[in-house]
């Protein structure tokens, strides 16, 4: 007779995504953090996060490299799969770029694959890039990909967490200077992996990654699903 361990009895949140969500090792990667590694801060002990997000991947490359199939092989009925892409789909690099049509097809395929496992797909729009012009947030580098994510969520009746809207509103409220500490803006000598300093408006430091994880947790709570009761936002 087999035994069910505590870990096996937990509901799992799998994350498919890019560098903005991935888990980093400070010794290897420096002070960069992804929201996926901070999500535990807002979840109780009944939930386990399994983070498959990896830098530089679009829906096309995540699927082509077998990463999506590997994630699916671990999913059990009742689990949740959070799907967040767009940053690299918008890239002009041929190994990353995904046309709008391909992106929509890929998202729909991912949703269908998760449902075939009797699990729950959740679509997330991409984190806003911190691009200010004359004091105004004008990020347009994500192009139409967040809108397509919203479209697929509506058409396929999939739960949606609009990280793009939540982060856009937050960064707009903060303004140019006050929003810099949330992203990977570091002075020389602060980050051992970036000794000359860095001004990165795409990726986040711990402060920013934790804030985005909070947005995701708030989104989970707003879904009013079985997962919602496991949110602990007082942190």
DOVO-764860 format. One line per field, with one value per residue: chain; y, z, x of N, C-alpha, C in turn; residue in one letter; residue number from 1. Coordinates in Angstrom, 2 decimals, decimal comma. Example, Ala and Ser with C-alpha at 12.3 -4.5 7.8 and 13.67 -1.06 7.14 Angstrom:
DOVO-764860
unit <- (A:A)
n_north <- (-5,69:-2,25)
n_up <- (7,80:7,08)
n_east <- (13,19:12,85)
ca_north <- (-4,50:-1,06)
ca_up <- (7,80:7,14)
ca_east <- (12,30:13,67)
c_north <- (-3,30:0,03)
c_up <- (7,80:7,87)
c_east <- (13,20:12,90)
code <- (A:S)
pos <- (1:2)
***
This chain:
DOVO-764860
unit <- (A:A:A:A:A:A:A:A:A:A:A:A:A:A:A:A:A:A:A:A:A:A:A:A:A:A:A:A:A:A:A:A:A:A:A:A:A:A:A:A:A:A:A:A:A:A:A:A:A:A:A:A:A:A:A:A:A:A:A:A:A:A:A:A:A:A:A:A:A:A:A:A:A:A:A:A:A:A:A:A:A:A:A:A:A:A:A:A:A:A:A:A:A:A:A:A:A:A:A:A:A:A:A:A:A:A:A:A:A:A:A:A:A:A:A:A:A:A:A:A:A:A:A:A:A:A:A:A:A:A:A:A:A:A:A:A:A:A:A:A:A:A:A:A:A:A:A:A:A:A:A:A:A:A:A:A:A:A:A:A:A:A:A:A:A:A:A:A:A:A:A:A:A:A:A:A:A:A:A:A:A:A:A:A:A:A:A:A:A:A:A:A:A:A:A:A:A:A:A:A:A:A:A:A:A:A:A:A:A:A:A:A:A:A:A:A:A:A:A:A:A:A:A:A:A:A:A:A:A:A:A:A:A:A:A)
n_north <- (-1,20:2,20:5,37:8,63:11,54:14,67:16,64:15,56:15,83:18,46:21,20:22,32:25,15:25,66:27,42:28,78:30,63:33,61:35,43:37,38:36,09:33,95:31,85:32,89:32,53:34,09:34,08:33,16:34,74:37,37:40,30:40,23:39,33:37,19:37,30:34,86:33,42:34,76:34,40:32,60:34,08:35,00:32,90:30,17:27,18:25,14:25,19:24,61:26,04:25,53:26,37:26,84:28,83:30,56:32,50:34,44:33,09:32,56:31,87:30,21:29,23:28,09:25,98:24,62:23,79:21,75:22,33:22,95:20,48:19,03:20,39:19,86:17,11:16,87:17,82:17,41:16,34:19,00:20,76:24,00:25,96:28,59:30,85:32,91:34,95:36,92:39,04:38,04:36,97:39,22:39,96:40,67:38,78:35,84:33,26:33,63:35,21:35,47:35,49:37,46:35,83:33,23:33,38:33,57:31,08:29,40:30,04:29,17:26,48:25,77:26,27:24,36:22,00:21,99:21,79:19,27:17,75:17,82:20,00:23,48:26,16:29,40:32,54:35,10:38,49:40,32:41,71:45,21:47,24:49,56:52,34:55,61:58,70:62,02:62,21:60,58:57,35:55,31:52,81:50,76:48,51:45,94:45,68:44,27:42,01:41,68:42,38:40,33:38,17:38,80:38,62:35,87:34,77:35,66:34,54:31,80:31,41:31,54:31,93:35,08:36,99:40,21:41,29:43,14:45,43:45,96:46,40:48,50:50,55:50,87:51,62:53,94:55,52:55,78:57,12:58,30:58,49:57,37:54,80:53,43:51,88:49,51:48,12:46,73:48,69:49,58:50,93:51,38:48,87:47,80:45,45:42,41:40,96:42,78:44,85:47,38:48,67:49,07:49,75:48,65:48,27:46,27:43,89:42,89:43,90:42,49:43,95:44,86:42,44:41,17:42,87:42,52:39,82:40,14:41,44:39,30:37,52:39,01:38,96:36,23:36,04:37,62:36,02:34,24:31,46:27,97:28,19:30,66:30,87:30,31:32,44:34,71:37,77:39,53:40,52)
n_up <- (0,00:-0,85:0,31:1,01:0,83:2,61:0,82:-1,63:-1,30:-1,59:-3,41:-6,52:-8,02:-11,16:-13,08:-16,22:-18,13:-18,62:-18,11:-16,29:-14,48:-13,54:-11,27:-9,46:-8,57:-6,15:-5,74:-8,14:-10,07:-9,21:-7,99:-9,19:-9,35:-9,82:-10,11:-9,67:-7,82:-5,54:-4,93:-3,00:-0,66:-0,32:-0,06:1,62:3,52:2,11:-0,57:-3,25:-5,14:-8,38:-10,36:-13,64:-15,28:-17,46:-18,57:-21,61:-23,17:-25,45:-26,30:-28,52:-28,41:-25,86:-26,13:-28,33:-27,31:-25,65:-23,10:-22,32:-22,60:-20,65:-18,30:-18,38:-17,96:-15,27:-14,11:-12,18:-11,78:-10,73:-10,15:-10,80:-13,62:-14,40:-16,97:-18,60:-21,00:-23,66:-23,57:-24,91:-27,14:-28,53:-29,44:-32,01:-32,64:-34,40:-33,24:-31,10:-31,74:-32,09:-34,07:-33,99:-34,67:-34,31:-31,59:-30,42:-31,18:-29,84:-27,12:-26,88:-27,37:-25,12:-23,06:-23,69:-23,43:-20,66:-19,59:-20,51:-18,77:-16,60:-15,03:-14,01:-16,11:-16,03:-17,35:-17,66:-18,17:-19,46:-17,42:-17,09:-18,93:-17,80:-19,13:-19,55:-20,99:-21,16:-18,56:-18,60:-18,52:-21,15:-22,28:-25,02:-25,99:-25,66:-27,44:-29,14:-27,58:-24,80:-25,17:-26,83:-25,11:-23,25:-24,97:-25,68:-23,16:-22,70:-24,87:-24,54:-22,08:-19,78:-16,67:-15,84:-14,92:-14,79:-15,01:-16,44:-16,56:-13,80:-12,98:-14,66:-13,79:-11,20:-11,57:-13,04:-11,11:-9,26:-10,72:-12,63:-11,22:-8,62:-9,23:-10,05:-8,08:-7,97:-10,23:-12,04:-11,38:-10,54:-8,66:-9,37:-7,94:-6,20:-6,95:-7,17:-9,52:-11,45:-11,55:-12,58:-12,41:-13,45:-15,61:-15,91:-17,31:-17,52:-15,96:-12,45:-9,08:-5,73:-4,29:-6,29:-7,54:-5,47:-5,18:-7,63:-7,34:-5,30:-6,73:-8,36:-6,42:-5,40:-7,70:-7,80:-5,53:-6,40:-8,33:-7,05:-6,80:-5,98:-5,23:-4,13:-1,38:-0,19:-0,07:1,54:2,24:4,07:4,62)
n_east <- (0,85:0,56:1,88:0,71:2,39:2,93:3,73:2,80:0,09:-0,46:-1,88:-0,69:0,87:1,88:4,25:4,56:6,67:8,69:11,81:10,96:9,46:10,94:12,89:15,69:19,16:20,97:23,76:24,71:23,38:23,17:21,44:18,96:15,50:12,65:9,06:7,86:9,40:8,86:6,25:5,43:5,42:2,89:1,17:-0,44:0,48:-0,69:-0,28:1,95:4,52:5,67:8,10:8,60:9,40:11,63:14,38:14,36:12,51:9,85:6,39:6,62:9,36:9,43:7,68:8,88:11,35:10,66:9,95:7,36:6,02:7,39:6,62:3,84:3,87:4,19:1,93:-1,00:-4,46:-6,55:-4,51:-2,96:-2,06:-0,14:0,20:2,32:3,43:4,96:6,88:9,20:8,04:7,44:9,89:12,32:14,15:14,76:14,66:13,06:10,85:7,32:4,55:1,51:-0,66:0,39:0,97:-1,57:-2,63:-0,81:-1,29:-3,94:-3,60:-2,06:-3,88:-5,86:-4,35:-3,80:-6,36:-7,04:-5,65:-7,23:-6,77:-6,29:-6,08:-4,55:-4,33:-1,89:-1,16:1,69:4,31:4,64:6,95:9,37:9,22:9,72:8,81:9,36:8,36:6,14:4,68:5,23:5,36:5,51:6,57:5,72:3,77:0,99:0,60:-0,29:-3,00:-3,89:-3,63:-5,63:-7,82:-7,83:-8,31:-10,91:-12,35:-11,91:-12,86:-11,20:-9,54:-8,14:-5,33:-4,51:-1,66:-0,22:-1,88:-2,21:0,46:1,16:-0,57:0,43:3,16:2,80:1,53:3,63:5,61:8,50:11,14:10,62:9,88:12,11:13,66:12,23:12,75:15,58:17,62:20,69:23,35:26,90:28,96:27,09:25,65:27,18:27,33:26,95:29,07:29,63:27,29:23,80:21,05:18,11:15,07:13,25:13,54:13,41:14,26:14,36:12,41:10,66:9,91:8,59:6,44:5,10:4,47:2,64:0,62:-0,15:-1,06:-3,21:-4,74:-5,34:-6,96:-9,09:-10,19:-11,79:-11,74:-11,13:-8,54:-8,28:-8,75:-6,40:-4,71:-2,57:-2,31:-1,25:1,68)
ca_north <- (0,00:3,41:6,42:9,97:12,49:16,00:17,35:15,04:16,25:19,89:21,71:22,97:26,18:25,60:28,68:28,78:32,04:34,09:35,89:38,22:35,20:32,82:31,80:33,20:32,25:35,35:33,87:32,97:35,71:38,72:40,75:40,10:38,40:37,04:37,25:33,48:32,97:35,52:34,15:31,90:35,07:35,32:31,65:29,36:25,95:24,15:25,38:24,53:26,68:24,83:27,45:26,43:30,02:30,64:33,69:34,43:32,19:32,95:30,68:29,33:28,54:27,28:24,74:23,94:23,20:20,66:22,78:22,85:19,07:18,63:20,94:19,11:15,76:16,95:18,37:16,46:16,93:19,96:21,75:25,24:26,31:30,02:31,00:34,33:35,21:38,17:39,83:37,50:36,81:40,52:40,17:40,48:37,67:34,78:32,09:33,99:35,93:34,77:36,40:37,55:34,65:32,09:33,59:33,20:29,62:28,78:30,19:28,29:25,11:25,58:26,19:23,06:20,96:21,98:21,27:17,83:17,14:18,12:21,06:24,80:27,17:30,81:33,39:36,35:39,42:40,57:42,84:46,41:47,73:50,90:53,26:56,94:59,76:63,31:62,01:59,76:55,95:55,15:51,51:50,12:47,45:44,67:45,70:43,79:40,71:41,65:42,41:38,99:37,33:39,11:38,09:34,42:34,50:35,89:33,59:30,44:31,43:31,19:32,92:36,03:37,95:41,25:41,84:44,31:46,56:46,24:46,98:49,79:51,52:51,09:52,37:55,28:56,22:56,10:58,05:57,88:58,28:56,50:53,42:52,81:50,84:48,27:47,45:46,42:49,88:49,44:51,77:50,62:48,31:47,26:44,08:41,83:40,45:43,96:45,76:48,73:49,19:48,64:50,41:47,64:48,63:45,08:42,95:43,50:43,56:41,81:44,83:44,85:41,09:40,89:43,66:41,84:38,63:40,60:41,64:37,98:37,00:39,75:38,42:34,93:36,31:38,17:34,95:33,55:30,03:27,18:28,63:31,98:30,77:30,04:33,68:35,42:39,01:40,36:40,16)
ca_up <- (0,00:-0,95:1,29:0,46:1,61:2,73:-0,42:-2,67:-1,06:-1,84:-4,74:-7,08:-9,05:-12,11:-13,81:-17,53:-18,41:-19,03:-17,07:-15,28:-13,49:-13,17:-9,98:-9,61:-7,48:-5,98:-5,90:-9,58:-10,94:-8,67:-7,21:-9,95:-8,83:-10,58:-9,21:-9,35:-6,62:-4,40:-4,77:-1,72:0,40:-0,23:-0,09:2,83:3,38:1,31:-1,98:-3,64:-6,43:-9,21:-11,31:-14,87:-16,07:-17,78:-19,35:-23,05:-23,88:-25,94:-26,39:-29,54:-27,97:-24,68:-26,66:-29,21:-26,51:-24,84:-21,72:-22,06:-22,40:-19,34:-17,29:-18,41:-17,43:-13,81:-13,67:-11,73:-11,71:-9,65:-10,09:-11,57:-14,48:-14,71:-18,27:-18,82:-22,03:-24,39:-23,70:-25,95:-28,36:-29,22:-29,90:-33,44:-32,80:-35,02:-32,37:-30,07:-32,23:-32,34:-34,67:-33,23:-34,97:-33,63:-30,15:-30,06:-31,33:-28,77:-25,85:-26,91:-27,22:-23,73:-22,28:-23,96:-22,84:-19,20:-19,32:-20,76:-17,57:-15,52:-14,20:-14,22:-16,71:-15,69:-18,21:-17,07:-19,10:-19,15:-16,60:-17,87:-18,97:-17,20:-20,16:-19,37:-21,93:-20,65:-17,32:-18,78:-18,85:-22,55:-22,76:-26,11:-26,52:-25,62:-28,63:-28,93:-26,93:-23,67:-25,67:-27,33:-23,92:-22,75:-25,95:-25,53:-21,87:-22,86:-25,82:-24,03:-20,71:-18,91:-15,64:-16,26:-13,98:-15,68:-14,41:-17,22:-16,11:-12,40:-12,87:-15,36:-12,89:-10,06:-12,00:-13,39:-9,85:-8,64:-11,54:-13,16:-10,23:-7,51:-9,70:-10,39:-7,16:-8,17:-11,37:-11,80:-11,45:-9,47:-8,75:-9,40:-6,68:-5,37:-7,37:-7,56:-10,90:-12,32:-10,78:-13,15:-12,32:-14,51:-15,71:-16,58:-17,15:-17,77:-14,85:-11,15:-7,85:-4,81:-3,95:-7,40:-7,75:-4,41:-5,49:-8,71:-6,73:-4,60:-7,76:-8,76:-5,30:-5,42:-8,82:-7,39:-4,62:-7,19:-9,14:-6,19:-7,11:-4,84:-4,87:-3,49:0,08:0,26:-0,16:2,80:1,73:5,14:4,72)
ca_east <- (0,00:1,37:1,67:0,60:3,18:2,35:4,01:1,94:-1,29:-0,59:-2,21:0,49:0,80:2,98:4,42:5,22:6,89:10,01:12,74:10,31:8,84:11,79:13,59:17,11:20,09:21,70:25,20:24,99:22,72:23,13:20,29:17,72:14,50:11,41:7,90:7,52:10,10:8,35:4,82:5,24:5,21:1,46:0,42:-0,30:1,25:-1,42:0,06:3,36:4,82:6,65:8,40:9,28:9,73:13,06:14,66:14,54:11,59:8,54:5,54:7,20:10,57:9,11:7,10:9,83:12,42:10,13:9,70:5,92:5,70:7,93:5,72:2,58:4,07:4,18:0,64:-2,01:-5,80:-6,76:-3,43:-3,13:-0,93:-0,11:0,85:2,62:4,44:4,75:8,11:10,08:7,24:7,52:11,26:12,59:15,09:13,97:14,47:12,09:9,66:6,07:3,57:0,26:-1,47:1,02:0,83:-2,94:-2,73:-0,03:-2,01:-5,12:-3,10:-1,66:-5,12:-6,48:-3,50:-3,99:-7,71:-7,03:-5,07:-8,18:-6,17:-6,88:-5,20:-4,74:-3,50:-1,40:-0,53:3,10:4,75:4,92:8,32:9,42:9,68:9,15:9,19:8,86:7,63:4,95:4,93:4,80:5,84:4,77:7,42:5,00:2,91:-0,38:0,55:-1,22:-4,38:-4,22:-3,83:-6,98:-8,77:-7,90:-8,96:-12,35:-12,93:-11,79:-13,40:-10,08:-9,22:-7,11:-4,75:-3,99:-0,45:0,17:-2,68:-1,90:1,81:1,13:-1,19:1,32:4,34:2,31:1,30:4,93:6,37:9,79:12,20:10,21:9,69:13,40:14,12:11,49:13,37:16,99:18,46:21,67:24,55:28,14:29,43:25,99:25,37:28,47:27,27:26,92:29,92:29,60:25,93:22,88:19,74:17,30:13,66:12,42:13,63:13,15:14,95:13,45:11,29:9,72:9,39:7,62:5,24:4,39:3,88:1,44:-0,42:-0,62:-1,85:-4,47:-5,49:-5,86:-8,07:-10,20:-10,79:-12,76:-11,68:-10,70:-7,20:-8,33:-8,76:-5,03:-3,94:-2,29:-1,72:-0,68:3,10)
c_north <- (1,24:4,41:7,76:10,92:13,82:16,77:16,91:15,54:17,72:20,16:22,49:24,06:26,04:26,93:28,42:30,23:32,34:34,61:36,75:37,38:34,18:32,97:31,98:32,79:33,46:35,19:33,78:34,16:37,15:39,03:40,70:39,07:38,34:36,90:35,83:32,96:33,69:35,20:33,43:32,85:35,31:34,08:30,90:28,02:24,88:24,17:25,28:25,17:25,89:25,74:26,94:27,62:30,12:31,81:33,45:33,58:32,88:31,72:29,70:28,54:27,67:25,94:23,95:23,22:22,05:21,06:22,68:21,40:18,57:19,14:20,12:17,73:15,72:17,36:17,25:17,13:17,85:20,98:22,97:25,48:27,77:30,22:32,48:34,48:36,55:38,96:39,34:37,17:38,08:40,78:39,97:39,33:36,44:33,57:32,36:34,47:35,00:35,78:36,44:36,30:33,42:32,18:33,17:31,69:28,92:28,86:29,26:26,83:24,82:25,44:24,81:21,93:20,85:21,40:19,78:17,06:17,30:19,09:22,40:25,75:28,56:31,60:34,67:37,22:39,78:41,79:44,03:46,74:49,19:51,89:54,60:57,89:61,04:63,14:61,14:58,32:55,67:53,81:50,97:48,95:46,08:44,57:45,15:42,51:40,67:41,63:41,04:38,03:37,55:38,52:36,58:34,05:34,64:34,82:32,16:30,31:30,92:32,30:33,78:36,86:38,98:41,97:43,11:45,55:46,95:46,91:48,34:50,87:51,88:51,95:53,79:56,12:56,65:57,18:57,54:57,55:57,26:55,05:52,70:51,72:49,51:47,46:47,29:47,63:49,81:50,34:50,88:50,13:47,69:45,79:43,46:41,28:41,57:45,06:47,20:49,38:48,78:49,48:49,53:47,92:47,47:44,17:43,67:43,04:42,90:42,66:44,79:43,49:40,73:41,66:43,00:40,55:38,98:40,84:40,30:37,38:37,70:39,25:37,07:35,12:36,80:37,11:34,20:32,07:29,28:27,57:29,88:31,92:30,53:31,27:34,30:36,70:39,87:39,92:41,40)
c_up <- (0,00:0,14:0,57:1,35:1,67:1,43:-1,54:-2,53:-1,34:-3,27:-5,25:-8,07:-9,91:-12,86:-15,10:-17,92:-18,75:-17,83:-15,99:-14,19:-12,91:-11,78:-10,22:-8,36:-7,33:-6,19:-7,37:-10,43:-10,44:-8,02:-7,97:-9,31:-9,79:-9,65:-8,81:-8,09:-5,37:-4,09:-3,46:-0,56:0,66:-0,26:1,22:2,49:2,53:-0,17:-2,19:-5,02:-7,13:-10,40:-12,49:-15,73:-16,27:-18,75:-20,85:-23,83:-24,26:-25,92:-27,40:-29,01:-26,74:-25,10:-27,44:-28,44:-25,62:-23,41:-21,36:-21,80:-21,05:-18,22:-17,23:-17,78:-15,91:-13,25:-13,32:-11,74:-10,50:-9,49:-10,95:-12,40:-14,88:-15,95:-18,55:-19,83:-22,69:-24,61:-24,85:-27,23:-29,21:-29,79:-31,41:-33,70:-33,30:-34,13:-31,27:-30,64:-32,50:-32,93:-33,79:-33,44:-34,25:-32,12:-29,68:-30,12:-30,18:-27,43:-25,79:-26,76:-25,76:-22,83:-22,44:-23,32:-21,34:-18,86:-19,55:-19,60:-16,37:-14,52:-14,67:-14,86:-16,22:-16,59:-17,48:-18,18:-18,58:-18,25:-17,48:-17,83:-18,53:-18,20:-20,00:-20,43:-21,45:-19,44:-17,42:-19,15:-20,23:-23,12:-23,85:-26,70:-26,49:-26,74:-28,29:-28,14:-25,67:-24,11:-26,19:-26,16:-23,34:-23,67:-25,81:-24,22:-21,99:-23,73:-25,28:-22,60:-19,70:-17,88:-16,10:-15,07:-14,82:-15,02:-15,14:-16,74:-14,68:-12,26:-13,57:-14,45:-11,74:-10,45:-12,42:-12,14:-9,22:-9,41:-11,85:-12,06:-9,17:-7,94:-9,97:-9,41:-7,31:-9,33:-11,10:-12,13:-10,27:-9,73:-8,83:-8,01:-5,81:-5,67:-7,86:-8,98:-11,92:-11,66:-11,30:-13,06:-13,52:-14,45:-16,57:-16,29:-17,41:-16,56:-13,51:-10,08:-6,91:-4,49:-5,05:-7,62:-6,70:-4,66:-6,60:-8,20:-5,95:-5,58:-8,19:-7,67:-5,21:-6,55:-8,51:-6,49:-5,38:-8,03:-8,37:-6,58:-5,85:-4,35:-4,00:-1,97:0,66:0,20:1,22:2,43:2,81:5,37:4,55)
c_east <- (0,87:1,01:1,62:1,38:2,47:2,53:3,08:0,51:-1,51:-1,08:-1,00:0,10:2,05:3,05:5,18:5,42:8,34:10,81:12,09:9,67:9,81:12,41:15,08:17,88:21,00:23,20:25,58:24,54:22,76:21,80:18,96:16,80:13,32:10,23:7,54:8,18:9,64:6,89:4,50:4,96:3,73:0,57:0,59:0,36:0,54:-1,03:1,56:3,54:5,92:6,95:9,23:9,68:11,24:13,28:14,77:13,56:10,29:7,65:6,12:8,39:10,32:8,52:8,14:10,94:11,95:9,82:8,22:5,51:6,21:7,04:4,44:2,72:4,01:2,82:-0,33:-3,39:-5,95:-5,65:-3,78:-1,87:-1,07:0,76:1,06:3,76:4,14:6,03:8,98:9,34:7,32:8,91:11,37:13,56:14,33:13,72:13,44:10,77:8,49:5,09:2,32:-0,59:-0,93:0,83:-0,56:-3,14:-2,00:-0,74:-3,21:-4,72:-2,75:-2,89:-5,76:-5,68:-3,71:-5,35:-7,81:-6,43:-6,01:-7,58:-6,73:-5,86:-5,56:-3,80:-3,13:-0,82:0,86:3,29:5,10:6,42:8,33:10,03:8,98:9,69:8,53:7,95:6,40:5,35:4,36:5,24:4,93:5,55:6,75:3,97:1,51:-0,51:-0,33:-2,69:-4,81:-4,44:-5,22:-8,05:-8,95:-8,60:-10,47:-12,98:-12,95:-12,34:-12,38:-9,89:-8,05:-6,65:-4,01:-2,81:-0,02:-0,58:-2,34:-0,53:1,88:0,54:-0,25:2,52:3,95:2,11:2,62:5,67:7,76:10,80:11,82:10,04:11,01:13,83:13,38:12,06:14,87:17,87:19,42:22,87:25,79:28,53:28,35:25,72:26,68:28,49:27,19:27,75:29,92:28,23:25,09:21,62:18,85:15,83:12,71:12,37:13,59:14,12:13,93:12,22:10,22:9,09:8,35:6,32:4,43:3,76:2,63:0,30:-1,01:-1,50:-3,21:-5,36:-6,09:-7,08:-9,30:-10,89:-11,86:-12,88:-11,29:-9,32:-7,22:-8,22:-7,37:-4,12:-3,79:-1,57:-1,07:0,75:3,92)
code <- (X:X:X:X:X:X:X:X:X:X:X:X:X:X:X:X:X:X:X:X:X:X:X:X:X:X:X:X:X:X:X:X:X:X:X:X:X:X:X:X:X:X:X:X:X:X:X:X:X:X:X:X:X:X:X:X:X:X:X:X:X:X:X:X:X:X:X:X:X:X:X:X:X:X:X:X:X:X:X:X:X:X:X:X:X:X:X:X:X:X:X:X:X:X:X:X:X:X:X:X:X:X:X:X:X:X:X:X:X:X:X:X:X:X:X:X:X:X:X:X:X:X:X:X:X:X:X:X:X:X:X:X:X:X:X:X:X:X:X:X:X:X:X:X:X:X:X:X:X:X:X:X:X:X:X:X:X:X:X:X:X:X:X:X:X:X:X:X:X:X:X:X:X:X:X:X:X:X:X:X:X:X:X:X:X:X:X:X:X:X:X:X:X:X:X:X:X:X:X:X:X:X:X:X:X:X:X:X:X:X:X:X:X:X:X:X:X:X:X:X:X:X:X:X:X:X:X:X:X:X:X:X:X:X:X)
pos <- (1:2:3:4:5:6:7:8:9:10:11:12:13:14:15:16:17:18:19:20:21:22:23:24:25:26:27:28:29:30:31:32:33:34:35:36:37:38:39:40:41:42:43:44:45:46:47:48:49:50:51:52:53:54:55:56:57:58:59:60:61:62:63:64:65:66:67:68:69:70:71:72:73:74:75:76:77:78:79:80:81:82:83:84:85:86:87:88:89:90:91:92:93:94:95:96:97:98:99:100:101:102:103:104:105:106:107:108:109:110:111:112:113:114:115:116:117:118:119:120:121:122:123:124:125:126:127:128:129:130:131:132:133:134:135:136:137:138:139:140:141:142:143:144:145:146:147:148:149:150:151:152:153:154:155:156:157:158:159:160:161:162:163:164:165:166:167:168:169:170:171:172:173:174:175:176:177:178:179:180:181:182:183:184:185:186:187:188:189:190:191:192:193:194:195:196:197:198:199:200:201:202:203:204:205:206:207:208:209:210:211:212:213:214:215:216:217:218:219:220:221:222:223:224:225:226:227:228:229:230:231:232:233:234:235)
***
